[in-house]
């Protein structure tokens, strides 16, 4: 298990590096029972860009979606706090470097103020989340057994606490399917319905969730 985890960490680090070299390519990460390892890897990821990374803004924004998210609200808060810390660090360094420029002083290790910051998104899919937080009947319409319903209630409570912790502009809906088709639309509608039912501050219409998550997806994919 330790060897597999080490290998996966190495591959993820390589994917992060590739996303940086591509100018901040959006990434989807599926983390299962390894939130601590993922957090530590992201926490230790370099602040500075490296050779081969090209971008025009003050900072390179690395957008990372947590696919089929089943983590806790505390993990969400930890990731958002990490994101905020990196933003503050890069902003402070940029300000300091601008001050050096105005006074025409430089140091051997001074940088141009640019750095790598994170922007975390949290995806909810039909395949994983809907099966955990559905109704008293499963997706085939068969009524669930009491133990399954009890587990489902706990998952609903977790979903509600997680949604309270996630900013609305960071929520995504997913199908977890490998091909387009009518089932894709059905799954997206079903996930929107699930999120609408447990949305913070009370239920909303599924269409509201569809509009919010469409805007979020376009921003995540850098299409707007």
C-alpha positions as a printed Julia matrix, in Angstrom:
224×3 Matrix{Float64}:
   0.0    0.0     0.0
   2.81   2.39    0.9
   4.54   1.71   -2.42
   1.32   2.34   -4.38
   0.71   5.57   -2.49
   4.28   6.71   -3.15
   3.88   5.97   -6.86
   0.55   7.8    -7.05
   2.07  10.8    -5.27
   4.93  10.88   -7.75
   2.57  10.71  -10.73
   0.33  13.42   -9.27
   3.35  15.67   -8.77
   4.28  15.13  -12.42
   0.74  16.05  -13.5
   0.87  19.22  -11.39
   4.17  20.15  -13.03
   2.7   19.51  -16.47
  -0.35  21.67  -15.67
   1.98  24.5   -14.65
   4.06  24.19  -17.84
   0.84  24.36  -19.87
   0.02  27.69  -18.28
  -2.41  26.51  -15.61
  -4.26  23.63  -17.24
  -7.29  22.54  -15.19
  -6.87  19.27  -13.3
  -9.29  16.69  -11.94
  -8.12  14.7    -8.92
  -9.96  11.75   -7.4
  -8.87  11.3    -3.79
 -10.11   8.23   -1.92
  -9.11   7.72    1.72
  -5.92   9.74    1.25
  -6.91  13.31    2.05
  -4.0   13.76    4.46
  -1.46  12.68    1.86
  -3.04  14.87   -0.81
  -3.05  17.91    1.47
   0.61  17.47    2.39
   1.61  17.1    -1.25
  -0.23  20.3    -2.17
   1.06  22.14    0.9
   4.66  21.39   -0.07
   4.2   22.15   -3.77
   6.6   24.94   -4.89
   5.36  28.52   -4.76
   7.49  29.64   -7.7
   7.09  28.9   -11.38
   9.91  27.11  -13.11
  11.58  27.05  -16.48
   9.15  26.34  -19.3
   6.07  27.79  -17.56
   4.61  30.67  -19.53
   1.86  33.0   -18.38
   1.05  36.68  -18.54
  -0.74  37.37  -15.25
   0.71  38.21  -11.84
   0.23  34.61  -10.72
  -0.36  31.26  -12.35
  -3.7   29.91  -11.12
  -3.75  26.13  -10.92
  -7.4   25.06  -10.9
  -7.93  21.67   -9.24
 -11.3   19.88   -9.11
 -11.82  17.22   -6.45
 -13.72  14.65   -8.51
 -16.74  12.86   -6.97
 -15.94  14.56   -3.69
 -16.73  12.5    -0.59
 -14.43  14.28    1.84
 -15.38  16.17    4.97
 -16.18  19.82    5.58
 -12.94  20.09    7.56
 -10.96  18.95    4.52
 -12.74  21.56    2.39
 -11.83  24.26    4.91
  -8.21  23.09    5.0
  -7.89  23.29    1.2
  -9.49  26.74    1.07
  -7.19  27.95    3.87
  -4.18  26.64    1.94
  -5.43  28.46   -1.16
  -5.79  31.7     0.82
  -2.31  31.4     2.34
  -0.67  30.98   -1.05
  -2.61  33.94   -2.42
  -1.47  36.13    0.48
   2.13  35.01    0.08
   2.26  35.75   -3.64
   0.5   39.1    -3.21
   2.86  40.14   -0.41
   5.93  39.14   -2.39
   4.71  41.06   -5.43
   4.2   44.16   -3.28
   7.69  43.84   -1.79
   9.26  43.45   -5.22
   7.42  46.52   -6.48
   8.82  48.45   -3.53
  12.33  47.28   -4.42
  11.8   48.39   -8.01
  10.72  51.87   -6.93
  13.78  52.24   -4.73
  15.97  50.71   -7.46
  17.37  48.09   -5.13
  17.69  44.41   -5.95
  18.88  41.31   -4.19
  20.53  38.25   -5.6
  17.5   36.04   -4.85
  14.75  38.52   -5.77
  11.98  37.15   -7.99
   9.52  38.95  -10.26
   6.68  38.39   -7.75
   4.93  35.73   -9.76
   4.02  32.44   -8.21
   1.7   29.45   -8.3
  -1.64  29.71   -6.51
  -4.42  27.15   -6.21
  -8.12  27.44   -6.94
 -10.05  24.43   -5.64
 -13.36  23.16   -7.01
 -15.49  20.32   -5.69
 -17.34  17.98   -8.04
 -20.4   15.85   -7.27
 -21.24  12.97   -9.59
 -24.18  10.72  -10.3
 -22.1    7.56  -10.05
 -20.68   8.23   -6.57
 -22.52  10.99   -4.74
 -26.03  10.35   -6.01
 -25.83   6.68   -5.04
 -24.77   7.71   -1.52
 -27.24  10.54   -0.99
 -30.27   9.48   -2.97
 -33.77   8.74   -1.73
 -35.02   5.74    0.18
 -34.97   3.91   -3.15
 -31.88   3.14   -5.18
 -31.41   4.26   -8.78
 -33.26   1.19  -10.08
 -36.33   2.08   -8.01
 -35.92  -0.74   -5.5
 -36.46   0.26   -1.88
 -33.21   0.16    0.1
 -32.67  -1.97    3.19
 -32.7   -0.21    6.62
 -28.91  -0.38    7.02
 -28.39   1.12    3.59
 -30.92   3.86    4.41
 -29.07   4.64    7.67
 -25.8    4.95    5.82
 -27.57   7.15    3.31
 -28.78   9.49    6.06
 -25.23   9.89    7.36
 -24.03  10.65    3.85
 -26.75  13.27    3.45
 -25.69  14.92    6.7
 -22.09  14.94    5.48
 -23.15  16.4     2.13
 -25.08  19.17    3.88
 -22.08  20.1     6.06
 -19.76  19.99    3.03
 -22.01  22.26    0.98
 -22.04  24.71    3.87
 -18.23  24.87    3.69
 -17.86  25.18   -0.1
 -18.3   28.61   -1.72
 -21.13  28.4    -4.26
 -18.75  29.46   -7.05
 -16.65  26.32   -6.51
 -19.32  23.62   -6.9
 -19.31  21.41  -10.02
 -21.64  18.64  -11.22
 -20.3   15.56  -12.96
 -21.62  12.42  -14.63
 -18.54  10.2   -14.24
 -19.38   8.68  -17.62
 -16.89   8.16  -20.42
 -19.2    9.01  -23.34
 -21.9   11.52  -24.19
 -25.53  10.51  -24.58
 -28.98  10.85  -23.11
 -27.81   9.3   -19.85
 -25.34  12.16  -19.4
 -28.09  14.79  -19.38
 -30.21  12.65  -17.08
 -27.33  12.21  -14.63
 -26.51  15.93  -14.59
 -30.15  16.78  -13.93
 -30.27  14.2   -11.13
 -27.16  15.62   -9.44
 -28.54  19.16   -9.76
 -31.71  17.92   -8.09
 -29.76  16.32   -5.25
 -27.7   19.46   -4.61
 -30.8   21.68   -4.86
 -32.5   19.64   -2.16
 -29.58  20.04    0.28
 -28.37  23.51   -0.77
 -27.28  25.81    2.1
 -29.98  28.13    3.48
 -32.75  25.91    2.18
 -33.77  24.04   -0.97
 -33.66  25.8    -4.34
 -34.82  24.88   -7.81
 -32.55  22.48   -9.75
 -32.37  25.1   -12.52
 -30.61  27.43  -10.07
 -27.94  24.79   -9.44
 -27.62  24.16  -13.19
 -26.95  27.86  -13.83
 -24.47  28.17  -10.97
 -22.5   25.05  -11.85
 -22.45  25.87  -15.58
 -20.82  29.21  -14.81
 -18.39  27.49  -12.44
 -17.47  24.87  -15.06
 -16.77  27.51  -17.7
 -14.48  29.35  -15.31
 -12.77  26.12  -14.18
 -12.05  25.19  -17.81
 -10.99  28.77  -18.6
 -13.72  29.13  -21.21
 -14.8   32.55  -19.92
